[in-house]
């Protein structure tokens, strides 16, 4: 995986302690995940809890995201959401994540509807709209 190694080297150079690996700020800057998801991403990657992501941890993490089976990917996402690491995702875990996410600006998307009827699904954006259309057909 030469490409992943290049990314690692690049981030490692920005770390305050390159010998130990990538520090948190550099990883957050790279991952660009909203809210606490970035923090969780770091925690899950840092499997030996050293506070730095070494090359093995980084490659293992990226491999799990980009090159793994669906089950492995699901495991990874599960670990991200499982805040207290007890093997269960609780309502609190979900609330913590959701409350940290930026509010999505729906009106901004509305400006971008030109040509939507040529898209897959007739341009209907969500499930409710599709259900309404189904009702109209009967
Ligand atoms: Ca580590």
Boltz pocket constraint, residues with backbone or C-beta under 6 A from the ligand:
constraints:
  - pocket:
      binder: B
      contacts: [[A, 20], [A, 45], [A, 46], [A, 47], [A, 48], [A, 49], [A, 50], [A, 51], [A, 52], [A, 53], [A, 54], [A, 57]]
      max_distance: 6.0
